[in-house]
Amino acid sequence: MRILIVEDEPKLAQVIARGLAAKGYATDILDDGEKALTRISLHHKDYDLVLLDLMLPSLDGYAICREVRSRDIVLPILVLTARADTDTKVELLLAGADDYLVKPFAFEELLARIHALLRRPANALPETLTVADLELSPAEHAAWRGGKPLALTLKEFGLLEYFLRHPNEVVNREDLLAHLWDFNYESFSNVIDVHVKNLRRKLGAAGDTGILETVRGIGYRLRV
């Protein structure tokens, strides 16, 4: 899972990013409205959700929401705002925001709002992903094979979740980079191969060793 954080308060942005990273999310941070709109327009398929501050330099959250929706981009947007009045909330929802959270907020509530948005049918993310004898619960951050729990690292969990969303599809390394690592990641590194190798070993220890196969020169496929 990858989240774009658009927030011009550096300390708050870093706190949110660290908290989300601890839960297995990859994050990117922007502090300018125009830059955020450009990033969303060009790379919205790389993100699962946007955390959007309402008041930003160059372009505010209202304008970003309206412009994003006018371009038929359905990426979930959760707006962070210091305004608690009803008019602001109504205007945000009418502009295209999916939800809002009033500052200051507890990080646990932010996580709950994120989970709720990502569970919505429009995002095709059921509460439990099941393929063959593999099961994964994004909300519980738990995975099983043949009913037995899998002890996965954060990145291994993210990889398995992505593969379970694309069973029998060849997934290239660029797709994995886009969804599980941030923009600062050096794409020539072999870290993806290392994580996939470890995930394959753990899946193999619980069942068929060939369920996660390498497609030479392209990427990987969860074969079921």
N, C-alpha and C positions, 0 to 999 in steps of 0.2 A: 504494500500500500504506500502511496506517495501523496503527500499533502503540500500545497503551496500556501505559505504563510505570508500575508500581505499586511505588514504592521510597521509603523514608523517609530514606535518606541523600542529601541534596540534591546533593552533589558527584558521587556515583556516577550518580545519575539524569541530571544534566546531561551528564556525559561520554558516557553511553549515547545520550542524545537527539542530541547533536552528531554522534556517530559514525554513527548511523542516518540522520540528515538528509543527511550527506555521501554516503550510498548511495541517496538518493532516497526514503526513508521519511518519512511524516508521523508525528509523535508527540504524545501528550498525557501529562502526568505527574501522578500522584496520590500522596500520601504517607500515606493513611489507609485502613484496611481497609474500614470501613463505606462510605465514599465510593466506593471501588473497586467494591464489590458493587453499589451503586446504579447507578453508571455502566455497568457490564457488563450489568446487568439491563435497563436502559432503552435502551442504545445498542450492544448487542453486534453488531448488523448493520453498524455503521459501522466496525468494526475487523476486521483480518485475524488479529491475534494479541495475546496479553497476556503481558507480562513481569512476573512477580509475585514480589515479595520474600516470603520465608517469614514473617519476624517483622515484624509491622506494628502500629501503634497501633489499638486498638478491635476489630480482627478479624484473626486471622492467616491465612496462606496456606492452611492445611489447611481451615479453615472456609469460606473463599471458594471453593475448588475444589469442596468437597462441595455447597455451596448452588447454585453455578452449574450443576453437573451435574444436581442434583435438579430444576432448572427446564428441563431438556432443551436447554440452550445448549451447542452443540458447538464454540464458539470455541476454537482452540488455546491452551493455557496452558503457558508455559515458566517454571518456578519457579527463582528465584535463591536459593541458600541457603548459609550458612556451615557447615552440618552435612554432614559427609562419611560418616557412619556408615550402614551398610546399612539399619538399621531406619527411619531417616528417609526414605531413598530409597524403600523399599517403601511406607511409609505415604503418601508424596506421590502415588505412582502409583495406589494404591488409592483415594485421595481424589478422583482425577480429573485430575491433572496429566498432560500429554502427554509432558513431558520435564523435566529439571532440570539445573542447572549450578551447580557448587560454586564459591563465592567463595574467593579471588580468581580471576579468569579472564581469558584473553586475548580481546580484542574480536573477533579473527578466529574464535575458537571460537564465540563468541556468534552471529556472523553465520552460521556453518556450521549451527548448531542451528536458527536461524530459517529458513534456506533449506530444511533437511530437513523441518521441520514444514509449511511452506507447499507442499511438493511432494507431501504425502501425498494419496492418492486422495480422501479425505473432503472435501478442500478444492477438488477439481476444478481443480487448477492443474498442467497438464503442464509438463515441462521446457521445451518449446518451444510457443509459441502460434502457430498458422498459420491465416490467413484470406485466401483468394484468393492474391495474390502478396506478402502481408505476412507476415513472420516476426518473432518476438520471443522472446528467451531471457532470462527474469528472472534466472537464476543468473549468466549472463555479462554481464548488463546491456547487451545489444546488440540491435539491430533492423535488419531489411533489407527492401527492397522490390524485387522482381524480382531478388533475389540481390545487390543493391547495398546497402552499409551506409548507414544513416541517422545523421546527426550530430545527436543530440537532447540537449536539456538534461534535467536530472533530472525536472522537472515535465512536459515533453513526453513523456518516456519513460513516466511514470506514467499520463498521459492515454491514450497509445496502448495501453498494457497493459490499461487498463480498457475501452476501446472494443473491443479484440480479444476480451475475455471476453464482450462483449455485442453481437456483430455483428447488424446490421439492427434493433437495438432503439433506440428513442428514449431517450437518456440525458439526464435533466434536470440543471441546474446544481447543485441541492441534493445529488444523488447524488455528483457529482464533488467537491463541497466536503467531503462526509462522508468520502470515501475518500482524498483527497489533501491536505487541509489540516487544521490542528488546530482545536481549539475556540476559539482566540483570533482566528481569522481573521474579518475584517469581510466578511460575505456580500454587502454591497451594492457591493463593489468590482467593477470589470470585469476583474480580473486573469485570470479564467478565459477570457474572450473573447479576451484578448490571447494567452494560451498556445495556445488552440485555433487561432487565426488563424496563428500561427507554425508549428504542427504541420501544418496544412492546406497551407501553402506548401511545406514540406519534402516532404510526401507528393506534392504536385502536381509538384514538380520531378523526382520519380522515376517518375511515371506519371500516371494519370487524376486530373485536378484535382478531380473531383466526388465522390471516394470518401468524403470526410468532409463531410457536409452539415449545414447549420443548419436546424433545424425551428423556424420562427418562433414565438416566445412560449413555447417549451418547453425546447429544448436542442439536442442534436446526435445524429447517427446515422452510424455507419460503414456505408455502403451497399455491399453486395457481392452 
